[in-house]
Amino acid sequence: MLQQQPTNFRALRQMADLLLVSKQKSEALQLIRIILTQEAYIEQNYGIMKIYINEVLTGATNQQTFREGVKTKLAQLEG
């Protein structure tokens, strides 16, 4: 997924969570920083489905929510 959509916020967040569970903190922090610094992947194809994809699958329409969530996670990790 991340090869085709490198800024898919939902996939980045889920991968960061898995890395944290696996005790791979530095790798997880790299993914969190992508969410905080880059624009989310926005699906342009698939007609009417692109609305669902951008809202649910990529997090593009909820970028601020994803960023707030990872800011909280980052504060916990650094604090």
C-alpha positions in Angstrom: 0.0 0.0 0.0 2.7 2.5 1.0 4.6 1.9 -2.2 1.7 3.1 -4.3 0.4 5.7 -1.7 3.4 6.8 0.3 1.4 9.4 2.2 -1.7 7.3 3.0 -2.2 8.6 6.5 -4.3 5.6 7.7 -1.7 3.1 6.5 1.2 5.1 8.0 -0.6 5.3 11.3 -1.4 1.6 11.4 2.2 0.7 10.4 3.6 3.1 13.1 1.5 1.4 15.7 2.7 -2.0 14.6 6.3 -0.9 14.7 5.8 0.5 18.2 4.4 -2.9 19.4 7.5 -4.5 17.8 9.8 -2.1 19.8 10.9 -0.4 16.6 10.5 3.2 17.9 12.8 5.0 15.5 11.1 3.5 12.4 7.7 4.4 13.9 8.8 8.0 14.5 9.8 8.3 10.9 6.3 7.4 9.8 4.7 9.7 12.3 6.9 12.6 11.0 5.6 11.9 7.5 2.0 12.4 8.8 3.0 15.6 10.5 5.0 17.1 7.6 3.5 16.0 4.3 0.1 16.2 2.6 -2.1 13.1 2.7 -2.5 11.0 -0.4 -5.7 12.0 -2.3 -7.3 9.4 -4.5 -8.2 11.0 -7.9 -9.7 8.0 -9.6 -12.7 5.6 -9.0 -15.5 8.2 -9.5 -18.0 8.2 -6.7 -15.8 5.8 -4.7 -13.0 8.3 -4.4 -15.0 10.2 -1.7 -15.2 7.0 0.4 -11.6 6.2 -0.3 -10.4 9.7 0.8 -12.6 9.8 3.9 -12.1 6.2 5.1 -9.2 4.5 3.5 -6.5 7.2 3.1 -7.5 9.7 5.7 -7.1 12.6 3.2 -10.2 14.4 4.2 -9.4 14.0 7.9 -5.7 15.1 7.8 -6.1 17.2 10.9 -7.6 14.4 13.0 -4.7 12.1 12.0 -2.2 14.7 12.8 -3.7 15.4 16.2 -3.6 11.7 17.0 0.0 11.3 16.1 1.0 14.5 17.9 -0.4 12.9 21.1 1.4 9.6 20.3 4.6 11.6 19.7 4.3 13.4 23.0 3.9 10.1 24.8 7.0 8.7 23.1 9.2 11.7 23.7 7.9 12.4 27.1 
